[in-house]
Amino acid sequence: MALRRVKGLGKADAYARAARELERVGLADKAPLYPAQLSGGQKQRVSIARALAMDPKVMLLDEPTSALDPELIGEVLKVIQDLHEGGMTMLMVTHQVGFARHMTSEFLFMEGGRITERGSPGELLREGSGTRTSDFCSKLSEIHGGGWELGTLEFYRTVLFPALNQGLWVSVSIIIPSALLGVAIGVLVGAGRTLGRPWLTRVLDAYVAVFRGTPLVVQLLMWFYGLPTVSVFLEAHFGPWIRPFSDVFRLSPYAASVTAFALCSGAYQSEYIRGAILSIKSGQFLAAQALGFSRGQAFWRITVPAAARRAIPGCGNEIIYLIKYSSLAMLVTMSELTGRAREMASLYFRHLECYLLTACYYLALVTLATWLLGYVERRLAIPGDLGLKWGGPVEAGQWDRRQGPAAGAECHQEAGRSRRPGGWCRRTWDRSQRTGGRNRRPREGP
């Protein structure tokens, strides 16, 4: 309307100009929408486009990123940065000191309604300058001491690494209890589905079907955002006196994350446990009962320990998945590793560095977990189980059943000597065949 009433453009020209300005701020596809259908960051960008359509000489921006989420802040600051690069003169009131320092040619510091300092960013923000501006900025969770410029290490040392380390500990505090609870749930559910009564088996099958058949992100959002509606319903129908009981449905972000991850992981873990239990020969169970074990004792003392060794690879793989999908906790306002990386990337426009370092953090976590799980698997392995030899003595004629016999393969270890998992041998030496100088004659495995 302003284009038509103030600038005197025709209807077609006004619509074309509005479309160009929306495209300029990256919202060309949002033209048909109403304001209520836009996010906070999109509304701010529309305001900027509306101002640009009037061809201003100077743009006045009063806290353009206030009350916005970190991700939405990045959207608005990207538009402002593009305007700056296009030569637009702007006067901006902001607390985004790191961003303003990168763009501005002059700083004005106001305190008590008066301009107390004025100068270039290099003068006022230089470390050790002793200015009021430098002192104020050092107290913000923003960049300080020259870390904004690409290639400096100060940004990583004082901003990025401390932020990611904080997020790392939050992630670990989510992963460990979720993994332990998931394994415990998996063992109970897997055992119940294998040996439970028909009604219990049907209930547990329904649990597994629901949690394996729905996306984890939907489950997480239901626990955090959906469950509190139950509390509202109870208070509306039963009065305020039920509030102490209805508060249990209001989960904190941490509780919602651990609950969702543990229940979802437990459903998958139960499948690994159930498959491992079914792989144990029934003869072991019957032999235990013949020795006087009750049905429960035979199951928990004979079947479960043997099945646990076979379930370790599958359960360990699920724990690896849990480490990675713990990043979804940022959707319920948890400032874990990925959440902190997103905040830093949106605040400082260092997306490559922030997310690349975050990927390195996750890779380190997965590598450590893989090593620990492999160590546990090796420690619990029984020589001879499934035909595998884990460091035990090798008898003549034995071979690796995982790889099968291979014609022409040579063995460089003699029978009776121990072998490590990495040194598999497909043929063994028969010492009884040694004659004269021909003391190494290969013999096929069975």
C-alpha positions as CSV (number, residue, x, y, z in Angstrom):
1,M,0.0,0.0,0.0
2,A,2.9,2.4,0.8
3,L,4.3,1.9,-2.7
4,R,1.0,2.9,-4.3
5,R,0.0,5.7,-1.9
6,V,3.4,7.2,-1.1
7,K,5.5,6.4,-4.2
8,G,2.6,6.5,-6.6
9,L,3.3,3.1,-8.3
10,G,0.6,1.2,-10.1
11,K,-0.7,-2.0,-8.8
12,A,1.3,-4.2,-11.1
13,D,4.5,-2.2,-10.4
14,A,4.0,-2.3,-6.7
15,Y,3.5,-6.0,-6.7
16,A,6.6,-6.5,-8.8
17,R,8.7,-4.3,-6.5
18,A,7.4,-6.1,-3.4
19,A,8.3,-9.4,-5.0
20,R,11.8,-8.2,-5.8
21,E,12.4,-7.1,-2.2
22,L,11.1,-10.3,-0.8
23,E,13.4,-12.2,-3.1
24,R,16.2,-10.0,-1.9
25,V,15.7,-11.1,1.7
26,G,15.1,-14.7,0.7
27,L,11.3,-14.9,1.2
28,A,10.0,-14.9,-2.4
29,D,8.1,-18.2,-1.6
30,K,6.4,-16.6,1.4
31,A,4.6,-13.8,-0.5
32,P,1.1,-15.5,-0.3
33,L,1.3,-16.0,3.5
34,Y,-0.2,-13.9,6.2
35,P,2.0,-12.5,9.1
36,A,0.6,-15.1,11.6
37,Q,2.0,-17.8,9.3
38,L,5.6,-16.6,9.5
39,S,8.2,-17.2,12.1
40,G,9.8,-14.4,14.1
41,G,12.9,-14.3,11.9
42,Q,10.8,-14.2,8.8
43,K,8.7,-11.3,10.1
44,Q,11.9,-9.4,10.8
45,R,13.1,-10.0,7.2
46,V,9.7,-8.9,5.8
47,S,10.1,-5.7,7.8
48,I,13.5,-5.1,6.3
49,A,12.1,-5.8,2.8
50,R,9.3,-3.3,3.4
51,A,11.8,-0.6,4.4
52,L,14.0,-1.4,1.4
53,A,11.1,-1.0,-0.9
54,M,10.9,2.8,0.0
55,D,14.5,3.3,-1.3
56,P,15.9,4.7,2.0
57,K,19.3,6.4,2.1
58,V,19.9,5.2,5.7
59,M,18.3,2.3,7.5
60,L,17.6,2.5,11.3
61,L,17.7,-0.9,13.0
62,D,16.7,-1.1,16.6
63,E,17.6,-4.5,18.1
64,P,16.6,-6.4,15.0
65,T,17.5,-9.8,16.6
66,S,15.8,-9.3,20.0
67,A,13.5,-12.1,21.3
68,L,14.6,-14.4,18.4
69,D,15.9,-18.0,18.7
70,P,19.6,-18.5,17.8
71,E,18.7,-20.1,14.4
72,L,16.3,-17.2,13.5
73,I,19.0,-14.7,14.6
74,G,21.2,-16.1,11.9
75,E,18.5,-15.5,9.2
76,V,18.2,-11.8,10.1
77,L,21.9,-11.2,10.5
78,K,22.5,-12.8,7.1
79,V,20.2,-10.3,5.4
80,I,21.8,-7.4,7.3
81,Q,25.2,-8.6,6.2
82,D,24.1,-8.8,2.6
83,L,22.8,-5.2,2.8
84,H,26.1,-4.0,4.2
85,E,28.0,-5.7,1.4
86,G,25.6,-4.0,-1.1
87,G,26.6,-0.6,0.2
88,M,23.6,0.3,2.4
89,T,24.2,2.8,5.2
90,M,22.8,1.5,8.4
91,L,22.5,2.7,12.0
92,M,21.9,-0.3,14.3
93,V,21.3,-0.6,18.0
94,T,22.4,-4.1,19.0
95,H,24.0,-6.4,21.6
96,Q,25.4,-8.6,18.8
97,V,28.8,-7.0,19.3
98,G,30.8,-9.6,17.4
99,F,28.6,-9.3,14.4
100,A,28.6,-5.5,14.6
101,R,32.4,-5.4,14.9
102,H,32.7,-7.3,11.7
103,M,30.5,-4.8,9.8
104,T,30.7,-1.4,11.4
105,S,33.1,1.5,10.6
106,E,32.3,3.3,13.8
107,F,31.2,2.3,17.3
108,L,29.1,4.5,19.7
109,F,28.7,3.2,23.2
110,M,25.7,4.5,25.2
111,E,25.3,4.3,28.9
112,G,22.6,6.1,31.0
113,G,21.1,7.6,27.9
114,R,24.3,9.3,26.8
115,I,27.1,8.5,24.4
116,T,30.1,7.8,26.5
117,E,32.6,6.5,23.9
118,R,32.9,6.8,20.2
119,G,35.5,5.4,17.8
120,S,36.5,2.6,15.5
121,P,36.1,-1.0,16.6
122,G,39.8,-1.5,16.6
123,E,40.3,1.3,19.1
124,L,37.4,0.5,21.4
125,L,37.5,-3.3,21.4
126,R,41.2,-3.8,21.4
127,E,42.2,-6.2,24.2
128,G,43.9,-4.3,27.0
129,S,42.6,-0.9,25.8
130,G,40.8,-0.3,29.1
131,T,37.8,1.3,27.4
132,R,34.3,1.0,28.8
133,T,33.2,-0.6,25.6
134,S,35.9,-3.3,25.9
135,D,35.0,-4.0,29.5
136,F,31.3,-4.3,28.6
137,C,31.9,-6.6,25.7
138,S,34.2,-8.9,27.7
139,K,31.2,-9.7,30.0
140,L,29.1,-10.8,27.1
141,S,29.1,-14.4,25.7
142,E,30.4,-12.9,22.5
143,I,33.7,-12.7,20.8
144,H,36.5,-10.7,22.4
145,G,40.1,-10.1,21.6
146,G,40.1,-10.3,17.8
147,G,38.5,-13.8,17.4
148,W,36.1,-12.8,14.7
149,E,38.6,-12.5,11.9
150,L,39.1,-15.7,10.0
151,G,42.3,-17.5,10.7
152,T,42.8,-16.4,14.3
153,L,43.0,-18.9,17.1
154,E,41.4,-16.7,19.7
155,F,37.9,-17.5,18.5
156,Y,38.5,-21.2,18.9
157,R,40.2,-20.9,22.3
158,T,37.9,-18.5,24.0
159,V,34.6,-19.1,22.3
160,L,34.1,-22.2,20.3
161,F,35.9,-24.9,22.3
162,P,34.5,-23.8,25.7
163,A,31.0,-23.8,24.2
164,L,31.4,-27.2,22.6
165,N,32.9,-28.7,25.7
166,Q,29.9,-27.6,27.7
167,G,27.7,-29.2,25.2
168,L,29.8,-32.4,25.2
169,W,29.2,-32.9,29.0
170,V,25.5,-32.3,28.5
171,S,25.5,-34.9,25.7
172,V,27.4,-37.4,27.8
173,S,25.0,-36.9,30.7
174,I,22.1,-37.8,28.3
175,I,23.9,-40.7,26.6
176,I,25.0,-42.7,29.6
177,P,21.7,-43.0,31.5
178,S,19.8,-43.5,28.2
179,A,22.1,-46.4,27.2
180,L,22.0,-48.1,30.6
181,L,18.2,-47.8,30.8
182,G,17.9,-48.9,27.2
183,V,19.9,-52.1,27.8
184,A,18.0,-52.9,31.0
185,I,14.7,-52.4,29.2
186,G,15.9,-54.5,26.3
187,V,16.9,-57.4,28.6
188,L,13.6,-57.4,30.4
189,V,11.5,-57.0,27.3
190,G,13.5,-59.5,25.3
191,A,13.2,-62.1,28.1
192,G,9.5,-61.4,28.5
193,R,8.8,-61.8,24.8
194,T,10.7,-65.1,24.7
195,L,9.5,-66.9,27.9
196,G,6.6,-64.7,29.1
197,R,2.9,-65.7,29.2
198,P,0.8,-65.0,26.1
199,W,-0.8,-61.9,27.5
200,L,2.6,-60.4,28.5
201,T,4.1,-61.3,25.2
202,R,1.3,-59.5,23.3
203,V,1.8,-56.4,25.5
204,L,5.5,-56.3,25.0
205,D,5.1,-56.9,21.2
206,A,2.8,-53.9,21.1
207,Y,5.4,-51.8,22.9
208,V,8.2,-52.8,20.5
209,A,5.9,-52.2,17.5
210,V,5.0,-48.7,18.6
211,F,8.5,-47.5,19.5
212,R,10.1,-49.1,16.5
213,G,7.4,-48.0,14.1
214,T,7.3,-44.3,14.9
215,P,10.1,-41.7,14.4
216,L,12.2,-41.0,17.4
217,V,11.9,-37.2,16.9
218,V,8.1,-37.5,17.1
219,Q,8.4,-39.5,20.3
220,L,10.7,-36.9,21.8
221,L,8.3,-34.0,20.9
222,M,5.4,-36.0,22.4
223,W,7.1,-36.5,25.7
224,F,8.1,-32.8,26.0
225,Y,5.4,-30.9,24.3
226,G,2.5,-33.3,24.2
227,L,2.5,-34.9,27.6
228,P,1.9,-31.6,29.5
229,T,-1.5,-31.4,27.9
230,V,-2.5,-34.4,30.1
231,S,-1.7,-32.2,33.1
232,V,-3.9,-29.4,31.7
233,F,-6.8,-31.9,31.1
234,L,-6.6,-33.3,34.6
235,E,-6.6,-29.9,36.2
236,A,-9.5,-28.7,34.1
237,H,-11.7,-31.7,35.0
238,F,-10.6,-32.4,38.6
239,G,-9.6,-29.0,39.9
240,P,-6.4,-27.5,41.3
241,W,-6.2,-30.1,44.1
242,I,-4.9,-32.6,41.6
243,R,-2.0,-30.4,40.6
244,P,0.7,-32.2,42.7
245,F,-0.2,-35.4,40.9
246,S,-0.6,-33.9,37.4
247,D,2.9,-32.2,37.6
248,V,4.5,-35.6,36.9
249,F,3.4,-35.1,33.3
250,R,5.4,-32.0,32.9
251,L,8.8,-33.3,32.1
252,S,12.0,-31.2,32.0
253,P,13.9,-31.1,28.7
254,Y,16.5,-33.5,30.3
255,A,13.9,-35.9,31.6
256,A,12.0,-35.9,28.3
257,S,15.2,-36.6,26.4
258,V,16.4,-39.5,28.5
259,T,12.9,-41.0,28.6
260,A,12.4,-40.9,24.9
261,F,15.9,-42.2,24.1
262,A,15.8,-45.0,26.7
263,L,12.4,-46.3,25.6
264,C,13.2,-46.2,21.9
265,S,16.6,-47.8,22.4
266,G,15.1,-50.4,24.7
267,A,12.7,-51.5,21.9
268,Y,15.5,-52.1,19.5
269,Q,17.7,-53.7,22.2
270,S,15.0,-56.2,23.0
271,E,15.2,-57.5,19.4
272,Y,18.9,-58.2,19.8
273,I,18.3,-59.9,23.1
274,R,15.5,-62.0,21.9
275,G,17.4,-63.1,18.8
276,A,20.4,-64.0,21.0
277,I,18.2,-66.0,23.4
278,L,16.6,-67.9,20.6
279,S,20.1,-68.7,19.2
280,I,21.0,-70.7,22.3
281,K,20.4,-74.4,21.9
282,S,17.6,-75.8,23.9
283,G,19.8,-78.6,25.0
284,Q,21.6,-76.3,27.4
285,F,18.3,-75.3,29.0
286,L,17.2,-78.9,29.3
287,A,20.5,-80.0,30.7
288,A,20.3,-77.3,33.4
289,Q,16.8,-78.5,34.4
290,A,18.1,-82.1,34.5
291,L,20.6,-80.9,37.1
292,G,17.9,-79.5,39.3
293,F,17.7,-75.9,38.1
294,S,14.2,-74.4,38.1
295,R,12.9,-72.9,34.9
296,G,13.8,-69.4,36.1
297,Q,17.2,-70.4,37.4
298,A,18.0,-72.2,34.1
299,F,17.0,-69.2,32.1
300,W,18.8,-66.4,34.1
301,R,21.9,-68.4,35.0
302,I,22.5,-70.5,31.9
303,T,20.6,-69.0,28.9
304,V,21.0,-65.3,29.6
305,P,24.8,-65.3,30.2
306,A,25.4,-67.2,27.0
307,A,22.9,-65.1,25.1
308,A,24.5,-61.9,26.4
309,R,27.8,-62.7,24.7
310,R,26.1,-63.1,21.4
311,A,24.0,-59.9,21.9
312,I,26.9,-57.6,22.6
313,P,27.7,-56.7,18.9
314,G,24.0,-55.8,18.2
315,C,23.5,-54.0,21.5
316,G,26.8,-52.1,21.0
317,N,25.7,-51.0,17.6
318,E,22.5,-49.6,19.1
319,I,24.5,-47.7,21.7
320,I,26.5,-46.2,18.8
321,Y,23.3,-45.0,17.2
322,L,22.2,-43.6,20.5
323,I,25.3,-41.4,20.7
324,K,24.5,-39.9,17.3
325,Y,20.7,-39.4,17.8
326,S,21.3,-37.8,21.1
327,S,21.7,-34.7,19.0
328,L,17.9,-34.5,18.7
329,A,17.7,-33.3,22.3
330,M,18.3,-29.8,20.9
331,L,14.7,-29.9,19.6
332,V,13.5,-29.7,23.2
333,T,15.8,-26.8,24.2
334,M,18.7,-28.9,25.5
335,S,22.0,-27.1,24.9
336,E,23.9,-30.3,24.2
337,L,26.7,-30.6,21.7
338,T,24.8,-30.0,18.5
339,G,22.6,-27.4,20.1
340,R,25.7,-25.4,21.2
341,A,27.2,-25.7,17.8
342,R,24.0,-24.4,16.2
343,E,24.0,-21.4,18.6
344,M,27.7,-20.6,17.9
345,A,27.1,-20.9,14.1
346,S,24.1,-18.7,14.1
347,L,25.8,-16.1,16.4
348,Y,29.1,-15.8,14.6
349,F,28.4,-17.1,11.1
350,R,31.2,-19.7,11.4
351,H,29.0,-22.6,10.2
352,L,31.9,-24.7,8.7
353,E,34.1,-24.5,11.7
354,C,31.3,-25.1,14.2
355,Y,29.7,-28.1,12.6
356,L,33.0,-29.6,11.4
357,L,34.4,-29.6,15.0
358,T,31.0,-30.9,16.3
359,A,31.4,-33.9,13.8
360,C,34.9,-34.5,15.2
361,Y,33.5,-34.5,18.8
362,Y,30.9,-37.2,17.8
363,L,33.5,-39.2,15.9
364,A,35.7,-39.2,19.0
365,L,32.8,-40.4,21.1
366,V,31.9,-43.1,18.7
367,T,35.5,-44.3,18.4
368,L,35.8,-44.5,22.2
369,A,32.6,-46.3,22.6
370,T,33.6,-48.8,19.8
371,W,36.9,-49.5,21.5
372,L,35.2,-50.1,24.9
373,L,32.5,-52.3,23.4
374,G,35.2,-54.3,21.5
375,Y,37.2,-54.7,24.7
376,V,34.1,-56.0,26.6
377,E,33.3,-58.4,23.7
378,R,36.9,-59.8,23.8
379,R,36.9,-60.2,27.6
380,L,33.6,-62.0,27.7
381,A,34.3,-64.3,24.7
382,I,34.6,-68.0,25.4
383,P,37.2,-70.0,23.5
384,G,35.6,-72.5,21.2
385,D,32.2,-70.7,21.2
386,L,30.8,-70.7,17.6
387,G,34.1,-72.2,16.5
388,L,36.1,-69.0,17.2
389,K,39.5,-69.1,18.7
390,W,40.3,-66.0,20.8
391,G,43.8,-66.4,21.9
392,G,43.5,-70.1,23.0
393,P,45.6,-73.0,21.9
394,V,45.0,-74.3,18.4
395,E,44.8,-78.0,17.9
396,A,46.0,-79.6,14.8
397,G,43.3,-79.7,12.1
398,Q,41.3,-76.7,13.4
399,W,40.5,-73.8,11.1
400,D,38.6,-70.5,11.3
401,R,34.9,-71.2,10.7
402,R,34.1,-67.5,10.2
403,Q,36.2,-67.4,7.0
404,G,36.0,-71.0,5.9
405,P,38.7,-73.1,4.3
406,A,40.6,-71.6,1.4
407,A,42.7,-73.6,-0.9
408,G,46.3,-72.5,-1.3
409,A,46.2,-70.4,2.0
410,E,49.4,-70.6,4.0
411,C,49.7,-70.6,7.7
412,H,52.7,-69.0,9.5
413,Q,51.9,-70.3,13.0
414,E,52.5,-73.8,14.3
415,A,49.9,-75.9,16.0
416,G,49.8,-75.5,19.8
417,R,50.8,-71.8,19.7
418,S,48.2,-69.2,20.7
419,R,46.8,-66.8,18.1
420,R,45.4,-63.3,18.4
421,P,42.0,-62.3,16.8
422,G,43.9,-60.5,14.0
423,G,46.0,-63.5,13.1
424,W,43.5,-66.0,11.8
425,C,44.9,-69.2,10.3
426,R,43.0,-71.3,7.8
427,R,45.5,-74.2,7.9
428,T,47.6,-75.7,10.6
429,W,50.9,-77.5,10.6
430,D,50.9,-81.2,11.3
431,R,54.2,-81.8,13.1
432,S,53.8,-85.5,12.5
433,Q,54.4,-84.9,8.8
434,R,57.8,-83.2,9.3
435,T,60.5,-85.1,7.5
436,G,64.1,-83.9,7.0
437,G,64.2,-80.4,5.6
438,R,60.4,-80.5,4.8
439,N,59.2,-79.6,8.2
440,R,56.2,-77.5,7.1
441,R,53.7,-79.4,5.2
442,P,50.2,-77.9,5.2
443,R,47.2,-79.9,6.2
444,E,43.6,-79.0,5.2
445,G,41.2,-78.2,8.0
446,P,38.1,-80.3,8.3
